[in-house]
């Protein structure tokens, strides 16, 4: 295997040496891949800082929705997005099961209270689209509630955009085999076990039901004003880079 001068420079860097020595059986190819990813991630994170500064200085509002199957990597992508930007000007929203009062409210009401103030970015780790897929698959809403949501969501998002909010919708897509592999890893790791929920436990069994509702969601809500971007998330590193690049490309920051 031949290496360019750039490759050798990366391998001889502190990151490269750490990547080589991290494992009992060093792999030059894998180490080089890790270092390239780390450098690319740093470059994209530098751009995210510029984006956030533009948002702050111009009182802009940004909402990014992360959807996808369980264990698709949404949380990991959000962590890479936010680890270098100013924590005073962004929020990560991952809502719990609604309370009894929230169940009686207009469905979008509890999400409206989480929307960004001027100069702020909000990242939803699952969003109102729970009602498009997770809730009907698991029987957490009625058919009528589902249909009402589907009839209102496009107009709701149009109103957000008309109020000068940048809305970005991202869907992380993984295969059934990859999901099973990640569930196995989560269950076997004492530091990750907390991630498994009762809904996760049934995800493989209900795979086709999820697919049916997911496809209907894309068909009905992939609007001109708020399109979906589907990311192949079977490989986490390139999925994270693609996510950041897509967000940077959707917002006209200076």
Wavefront OBJ file of the C-alpha trace (Angstrom):
o trace
v 0.000 0.000 0.000
v 1.467 3.355 -1.068
v 1.084 6.507 0.994
v 1.240 10.110 -0.144
v 3.247 12.730 1.694
v -0.047 14.016 3.090
v -0.929 10.534 4.397
v 2.457 10.192 6.076
v 2.062 13.605 7.650
v -1.315 12.614 9.061
v 0.037 9.329 10.432
v 2.975 11.120 12.072
v 0.699 13.651 13.783
v -0.360 13.222 17.397
v -3.789 12.070 16.242
v -2.222 9.575 13.863
v 0.057 8.084 16.495
v -2.836 7.763 18.926
v -4.984 6.067 16.273
v -2.180 3.611 15.488
v -1.402 2.749 19.099
v -4.990 2.612 20.364
v -5.442 -1.053 19.390
v -3.474 -4.180 20.221
v -3.291 -4.944 16.482
v -2.492 -1.625 14.759
v -4.034 -1.041 11.332
v -2.418 1.701 9.265
v -5.399 1.860 6.914
v -7.897 2.217 9.755
v -5.731 4.749 11.587
v -5.441 6.865 8.444
v -9.199 6.750 7.962
v -9.756 7.888 11.564
v -7.324 10.787 11.243
v -8.826 11.936 7.939
v -12.254 11.900 9.568
v -10.984 13.860 12.579
v -9.434 16.533 10.328
v -12.547 16.787 8.150
v -14.767 17.007 11.227
v -12.638 19.816 12.656
v -12.898 21.788 9.401
v -16.694 21.424 9.325
v -16.966 22.362 13.006
v -15.009 25.546 12.293
v -17.663 26.409 9.702
v -20.404 25.663 12.239
v -18.848 28.269 14.533
v -19.070 30.805 11.686
v -22.675 29.788 11.058
v -23.592 30.192 14.712
v -21.920 33.599 14.866
v -24.009 34.700 11.879
v -27.145 33.420 13.616
v -26.285 35.353 16.789
v -25.298 38.612 15.099
v -28.356 38.674 12.825
v -30.977 37.411 15.322
v -31.708 34.394 13.119
v -33.641 31.328 14.255
v -32.626 27.801 13.247
v -34.470 24.527 13.851
v -32.942 21.188 12.865
v -35.069 18.036 13.168
v -33.342 14.667 13.526
v -35.492 11.665 12.735
v -34.698 8.037 12.006
v -35.063 4.546 13.356
v -33.916 3.630 16.848
v -30.092 3.398 17.088
v -29.660 5.231 13.769
v -27.083 7.596 15.289
v -29.095 10.787 15.731
v -27.688 11.562 19.168
v -24.084 11.009 18.099
v -24.507 13.320 15.124
v -26.002 16.040 17.330
v -23.057 15.760 19.734
v -20.566 16.299 16.891
v -22.608 19.238 15.660
v -22.653 20.988 18.997
v -19.394 20.088 20.739
v -17.502 23.172 19.471
v -20.191 25.848 19.247
v -21.230 28.298 21.977
v -23.530 26.466 24.440
v -25.285 29.718 25.372
v -26.847 29.988 21.939
v -28.143 26.507 21.162
v -30.391 23.904 22.764
v -30.874 20.176 22.274
v -34.500 19.124 22.713
v -35.429 15.497 23.433
v -38.904 15.542 24.945
v -40.227 12.885 27.295
v -43.600 11.175 27.037
v -46.291 13.895 27.184
v -48.024 14.601 30.473
v -51.783 14.297 30.866
v -52.176 18.054 30.352
v -49.984 17.946 27.231
v -52.072 15.110 25.827
v -55.122 17.386 25.990
v -53.386 20.323 24.301
v -53.081 20.980 20.594
v -50.420 18.483 19.548
v -47.886 21.079 18.361
v -48.192 23.212 21.501
v -45.411 21.622 23.528
v -43.066 21.836 20.546
v -43.851 25.515 19.997
v -42.594 26.269 23.517
v -39.228 24.758 22.524
v -38.702 26.812 19.367
v -35.646 29.099 19.171
v -35.429 32.682 20.296
v -33.730 35.139 17.923
v -30.019 34.326 17.753
v -30.516 30.695 18.751
v -30.269 27.233 17.193
v -32.411 24.305 18.395
v -31.703 20.652 17.576
v -34.608 18.238 18.034
v -33.572 14.661 18.819
v -36.902 13.374 17.526
v -39.586 15.942 16.957
v -43.262 16.358 16.137
v -42.709 13.618 13.563
v -43.049 11.101 16.391
v -46.739 11.288 15.516
v -46.007 10.397 11.892
v -44.173 7.136 12.635
v -43.384 6.054 16.220
v -46.794 6.798 17.719
v -49.030 5.074 15.153
v -46.705 2.049 14.903
v -46.769 1.534 18.675
v -50.415 2.475 19.252
v -49.599 5.684 21.142
v -52.140 7.740 19.165
v -55.481 7.083 17.528
v -56.026 6.914 13.774
v -57.899 10.202 14.014
v -55.037 11.948 15.848
v -52.606 10.662 13.244
v -54.721 11.927 10.345
v -55.171 15.356 11.959
v -51.401 15.656 12.388
v -50.758 14.705 8.781
v -53.268 17.293 7.599
v -51.709 20.079 9.687
v -47.938 19.518 9.692
v -47.114 21.071 6.313
v -48.986 24.272 7.142
v -47.426 24.364 10.603
v -43.952 24.185 9.066
v -44.849 26.796 6.465
v -45.835 29.168 9.277
v -42.493 28.546 10.992
v -40.594 29.388 7.832
v -42.727 32.474 7.185
v -41.791 33.674 10.677
v -38.162 33.796 9.498
v -37.129 30.438 10.952
v -34.691 28.212 9.067
v -36.156 24.686 9.239
v -34.020 21.670 8.321
v -35.349 18.091 8.360
v -32.882 15.186 8.430
v -33.679 11.468 8.421
v -31.007 8.932 9.400
v -31.515 5.689 7.465
v -30.029 2.319 8.507
v -30.644 -1.281 7.495
v -32.411 -3.830 9.666
v -29.157 -5.780 10.020
v -27.249 -2.690 11.155
v -29.940 -1.823 13.696
v -29.761 -5.343 15.141
v -25.978 -5.071 15.399
v -26.201 -1.725 17.220
v -28.847 -3.032 19.622
v -26.540 -5.935 20.469
v -23.689 -3.509 21.131
v -25.892 -1.295 23.335
v -27.154 -4.213 25.410
v -23.600 -5.497 25.924
v -22.162 -2.173 27.053
v -22.809 -1.132 30.691
v -22.393 2.522 29.678
v -25.012 2.291 26.925
v -27.667 -0.017 28.390
v -29.770 2.931 29.514
v -30.441 3.755 25.849
v -32.622 0.679 25.323
v -36.325 1.355 25.829
v -39.437 -0.776 25.528
v -40.028 0.816 22.119
v -36.492 -0.120 21.034
v -37.067 -3.729 22.095
v -39.907 -4.035 19.548
v -38.229 -2.137 16.709
v -36.977 -5.197 14.850
v -40.304 -6.993 15.185
v -42.162 -3.926 13.833
v -39.627 -3.091 11.116
v -42.067 -3.301 8.209
v -44.685 -1.227 10.027
v -42.093 1.480 10.591
v -41.210 1.322 6.893
v -44.850 1.781 5.843
v -45.361 4.879 7.997
v -41.923 6.272 7.152
v -42.655 6.103 3.428
v -46.026 7.765 3.906
v -44.335 10.502 5.954
v -41.911 11.218 3.120
v -44.708 11.171 0.552
v -46.924 13.616 2.461
v -44.388 15.929 4.143
v -41.477 16.242 1.718
v -42.627 19.728 0.774
v -40.926 22.356 -1.360
v -40.627 24.681 1.626
v -39.394 21.976 4.049
v -37.835 19.018 2.209
v -36.412 15.910 3.857
v -32.768 14.996 3.508
v -32.206 11.245 3.913
v -28.702 10.274 5.050
v -27.259 6.779 4.797
v -26.247 6.295 8.445
v -24.911 2.740 8.301
v -21.404 4.197 8.585
v -21.445 6.758 11.377
v -18.410 8.888 10.463
v -19.399 9.884 6.901
v -23.027 10.278 8.031
v -21.959 12.853 10.624
v -19.878 14.783 8.110
v -22.688 14.724 5.552
v -25.110 16.002 8.174
v -22.951 19.013 9.018
v -22.280 19.749 5.350
v -25.995 19.637 4.574
v -26.847 22.065 7.373
v -24.086 24.450 6.268
v -25.391 24.266 2.719
v -29.012 24.987 3.668
v -28.364 28.196 5.606
v -27.015 31.270 3.741
v -24.592 32.394 6.457
v -21.825 34.790 5.515
l 1 2 3 4 5 6 7 8 9 10 11 12 13 14 15 16 17 18 19 20 21 22 23 24 25 26 27 28 29 30 31 32 33 34 35 36 37 38 39 40 41 42 43 44 45 46 47 48 49 50 51 52 53 54 55 56 57 58 59 60 61 62 63 64 65 66 67 68 69 70 71 72 73 74 75 76 77 78 79 80 81 82 83 84 85 86 87 88 89 90 91 92 93 94 95 96 97 98 99 100 101 102 103 104 105 106 107 108 109 110 111 112 113 114 115 116 117 118 119 120 121 122 123 124 125 126 127 128 129 130 131 132 133 134 135 136 137 138 139 140 141 142 143 144 145 146 147 148 149 150 151 152 153 154 155 156 157 158 159 160 161 162 163 164 165 166 167 168 169 170 171 172 173 174 175 176 177 178 179 180 181 182 183 184 185 186 187 188 189 190 191 192 193 194 195 196 197 198 199 200 201 202 203 204 205 206 207 208 209 210 211 212 213 214 215 216 217 218 219 220 221 222 223 224 225 226 227 228 229 230 231 232 233 234 235 236 237 238 239 240 241 242 243 244 245 246 247 248 249 250 251 252 253 254
